[in-house]
Amino acid sequence: MGGSNFQNEHDWGPYLTKIAEGKLPIYRALTPTDEERMIRELILQMKLGEVDAAYFQGKFGTDIYRRFAGPIGKLQKQGFLTLDGKGLLLNREGLLQVDRLLHEFFLPEHR
């Protein structure tokens, strides 16, 4: 909402307490930077199995091949990812464990 991400209370007790008090059950909120938004979109595309490099160049002015050369190279060497000329492709093995493979794409403070 308004460029910010909100997370509700994750435990039932505090959630219900805030509701009973007439408050929104928000636990925390974050307004991501442009780089954090770009990384979030990259992660979401990777979870779908394909990343369109031109999209990131056009929307964020980011060359994902350069910006993420280390993590991309590592996933290629491990056999989870290939480059197809348009972007990144995760294979079936990569998709089955994608959440475990994405940590190196995050900023250090979010790993």
C-alpha positions, 0 to 999 in steps of 0.5 A: 500500500502506497509503496510500503509492504505490511506484515500482519501479526503472525501469532493469533493472540496479538492479532486478536488483541489488536482487532479487539482494540479496534487497531489494524493487526500490523506487526511491521511495515517496510518501504523498500528502496528501488534496489530492494524492489528490483531484487524482489521482482527478480526473486519472484520471476526466479520462483516462476522459473524464468527471468527476462533480462530485458525487463530489468534493464528497461524497468530498473536500468539493471544488467542482471548478468553483471549485478548478479554475476556471482550467484548466477555463475554459482547456480550455473555450475551447480546445474540449476540454471541456464542462460537462454539469450533472453534471460535466466532459466531454472530447470526442474531441479532448481525449481524444486529447491528455489527458495534455498537457492535464492539467498545470495541474490538478497542484499547482505542485511536481508540474508 
